[in-house]
């Protein structure tokens, strides 16, 4: 399994950059017995099982979502993960370089949601319907 995994890794200096499949959240994806984040798969392959309700996190010296170097990873809780996100200032809304919608779009969507269906809005703004639901219900793009 290790050899199959490493075929999707490019070693650059101390980082091991995942060059295989990438999921929608920007992290690598690799199938062990089930589809896993590539960083989680790296932990399992090089260190063993991940305890239930435990996250595999990137150390402060790394924080590259596509880095799968097991030396750059550690186990932590959901609370640890949220603290890392807060410390790094992970950007939300249009400040996120991956955002498809501007803050102005979000405000329009919320206003139009009173007279249009989520499917109509998704087509109008060229996004998927779950993204519209998240915006309308304030699960994303919190301004």
N, C-alpha and C positions, 0 to 999 in steps of 0.2 A: 504494500500500500504506500510505503514511504517513497518508493521510486516513481510510482504513478503521480503522487502529489508533487514531487520535486520537478516533474516535467513541465509544470505550470508556474514555476518560480524562476525569477531572474534575480540573481544575487548582485546587489549594488552596494559597495562599501559594507556597512553593517546591516542595511535593510535587505530583506528578501521580498521583492515586489511580486505580487500575484499577477500573472498575465493570462490566467484562465478566465472562466466565466465570472461575470460580475453581476450582482443582484441590483435591484432598483435603489437600494440604500447606499450604493457605492462601495460595498464590501464584496470581497471575492466569495465565490460559491463553489463547493466541492462536495461530491457524494461519497460518503463513507457507507454506513448502512442506510442512512437517509441524507437528504441534502442538508449541509451545514454551512455556516459561514466559514470561509477558508481559514480565517484566524483561529476559529474554534477547532477546525479539523487539524490545523498545525499543532494546537495544544494536545489534542487527543493522540496524534501520531507520535509526537516527541516526548510527551509527559504522562500520558494515560488519561483515564476518565475525568470528566468534569462533574463535580458533585451537583446534585439537583439544586435548582434555584441559584446557580452560580454563573456569573458572567465571565467571559474572557476579555480582558481589557488591555489596551495598549499602555505601556509605561509612559511617563511624562517625557522621556527623551525621544519618543517616537510619534505616536498619535497619527500615523499614516494608515488610513483604513485598509489599504491594499498591502501593508507590510504583514508578512506571516512568519517573521523570524521568531522562533519560540523564546529567544532571549529578550525580546521586546514585549512579551506578553506576561500578564499575571492574572490570577483569579481574584474576583471581587464580587461584591454584592450589587444589587440594583442601586442602592444608595451610593456606593462608590462610583458607579457609572454616572449617576446624575451629578455627583460632585465634580467629576472630570469634565462633564459637559459644561457645567456652570463655570468652572475655572478656565476652560478654553474659550468661553464666550461663543459657543456654537451659534451660528447665525440663523435666525428665523426670518420668514417672509422674504421680501425681495432682496434683502442683504445676503441671502444664501445664493451663491453663484449658480446653483442648480435650479433656482426658482423659475417657473414658467410664467408666473403671474406677478404683476406689480401690486403694490398696496392699493392703488387706484382700482385695479381690476377686482380685488377682494371686496372693496367697498361697493362696487357696482353689483357684484354677485350677491352680496347680502341684501342689497336693495331690491334687485330683480327677483330674488327668491320668493318674494311675496306674490309675484304674478306669473312666474315661470316654474316649470318642473326642473328638477335637478338634471335630468337627461337633456333638456333643452339648453340649460346653462353650460353643461359639459360640452355640447356641440358648439355653442357660441364661442366659448373660450378655449376650445381645442385641448381639453383635459379630460380625464376619466371621471365618471360620476362619483366614485368615492372621494375624490379630491374636493368636489363641490360640497358633498355632505360634511366633510371635515371643516371646510370654511364656514358653512352656514351654522354649524354647531360649535364653532370656536375651538376646534381641536387642532387647528393649524392656522398659520398666518395671524397670530395674535399680535395686534398692533398696540 
